[in-house]
Amino acid sequence: MQSRTPYSASEGLARGVRVVRLRGPDGSRVSIATGLGNNAYEFSLNGKNAIWFPYDSLEDYLCDASPKFCGTPFLAPWANRLDEHAFHAGGERFELDQGLGNYLTDSFGQPIHGLLSACPHWKVDHFAGGLESAEVAARLEFGDHPDLMAQFPFEHRIEITHRLRRRRLEVQTSIFNTGNRAMPLSVGFHPYFQLHDCDRDEWSLRLAASSVWNLNDRFTPTGGRTSAREVFPNPAALPLRGQSLDHVFGDLQTGSDGLARFSVTGRHERVEVAYGPGYPVAVVYAPAGQEEGFVCFEPMSGITNAFNLAHRGKYGDLPSVRPGGSWTARFWVEVSEF
């Protein structure tokens, strides 16, 4: 009798972009555009996608001349905003070359979201299904690409594994310093989530944090913090109606397993994001007035503008990876009642 493999993984192409799909025995499916930023743009159960991806297909996204920022973009080598077209590290100032045109700016003209959100240079190391899970591992050799090194001159390798198991998606990121000097670390993800059983105004959030970083009028931290309860009277059950969030949360509240859990809940559906110890900061982005509702729970290795705030003595927790060293962090996405 031939053995059955409950979980499977397969690879295909969408308009020349490589895509790996992971499938579970319960009908769950995860689709990762490994050839476009290594972006997981689908986590579906019963035909409902928990990830906000406002296109009928990846092909439609690729045909859009001005595609929306969506899916689960990886933010590196800086996460979210810098407050100038430069960053500081190890006592040095590194100017960004605006003429290369390989990074985005926000409405204030600040660099935002790093260099890799649509990067085509990812290589798949392996993908496989098994009795307990399905996974795909991909890597990016940052130092092999002059246009990237021109903006962030630190050689390193990034490895990301997406793993599907029991209606849960695990995302593991490892960064290896392959250069000869210490490398500052400011990375994160910008996952967009949605529910289907009610409108955005009926959603409620669980914000597992004790503090909120104070922001200036350009949404970058000033260095001070406020109690989360002063900003949100009930952060454990915050109605989204009337709220517009673009906040940086610290002092994450963890359970006995060391994980901090943020979630969005509708009438029945729920999406939960569990932050591992490598992500001590959570940005929550849920702008009001959107045609389609979404909320972003963003795992971050440090606060927005971490490089420059650390240089100014306003942030003391900037990670660094020594030559030959590495850093690894995980977060998990779990769906229920879909």
C-alpha positions, 0 to 999 in steps of 0.5 A, a space after each residue: 500500500 502506497 503511503 500518503 503525504 498529507 502536506 504537499 509543496 509545488 512550484 510554478 510560474 506566474 508571468 515568469 515569477 516563481 511561486 511555491 504553494 504549500 497545501 495541507 490536508 484540511 484544504 489550507 493553502 499558502 502561496 509564496 511569490 519567491 521570485 518577487 520579494 519572497 512574499 507570501 500573498 495567500 494563506 487560505 482556508 475554505 477558499 477565504 484568504 486571511 492575507 489581504 491581497 486585493 487581486 484575483 491572481 498574482 498575474 493581475 497584480 503583476 499587470 498593475 502598473 502601480 501595484 498596491 503594497 500588500 501580502 507579507 512584504 519583508 522589510 530590510 535592511 531597514 524596517 519602515 521609515 528612516 527620517 533622512 536619506 541616510 543612516 548611521 552605524 558604528 559611528 559612520 554615516 551612510 548616505 543613500 543614493 536616491 539616483 539608483 531608484 531602488 527604494 520607496 519614499 513615504 508622503 513626507 519624502 522619507 525612505 520607507 520599507 527598505 530595498 527588498 519588498 519586491 526583490 527578484 534575487 531570492 533563490 529557493 533552496 528546497 520545498 517539500 511536503 511531509 506527514 506533519 508539515 510543508 515548507 519552502 526555504 529561500 535565500 538571498 545573498 545580499 552581497 552579490 548585488 551591487 545595487 543593494 550593497 551601494 545602499 547598505 554596504 554590509 555583506 550578509 545572507 538572508 534565509 527565510 523558511 515558510 512552514 505550514 502546519 495545522 492551520 498555522 503558518 510559521 515564518 523563520 528568518 535567519 541573517 548571517 553576517 558574511 562580511 568583516 565588520 559588525 552589521 546593525 540589524 533593523 528588519 521586519 515584516 509588513 503582513 496585511 490581514 483581513 476577515 470575511 464575516 463582517 465589515 471592518 467596523 465590527 472587528 476588534 483587536 488584541 494589542 499585546 503591549 504595555 507601551 506605545 512609542 511616541 511619534 512625531 508628525 512624520 510617524 517616526 519615534 521621538 525616543 519617548 514612550 507612553 503607557 498603551 492604556 493611556 492611548 487605548 483604554 482597553 488594548 486587549 479588546 479594542 473596537 476598530 470602529 473609528 480607529 486609525 492606527 499607525 502605531 509602534 508598540 513596545 514592552 510586548 506582553 508574552 505568555 508562558 511560551 514567550 510569545 506575544 499574541 496580537 489578533 483581529 476578530 470578527 463575528 467568528 473569524 480570527 487571525 492571530 499573529 504570535 511574535 517570537 523573542 526576536 521581535 520585541 516591537 510591533 507596528 500596527 497599521 489599520 488606516 480608516 477610510 480604506 475601500 477594503 478593510 485590513 490590519 497589519 501586525 508587523 513583527 519588528 527587530 527594533 523600532 522605526 528609524 532604529 539606526 538613526 535613533 540609536 546613533 542619537 542615543 535615543 534607542 538602546 536596543 539596536 541588535 547587531 550581528 558580529 562577523 561570522 555570526 547570525 540572528 534568527 527570529 520567528 513569528 506565526 500566523 494562525 487562522 480560526 473559524 474561517 
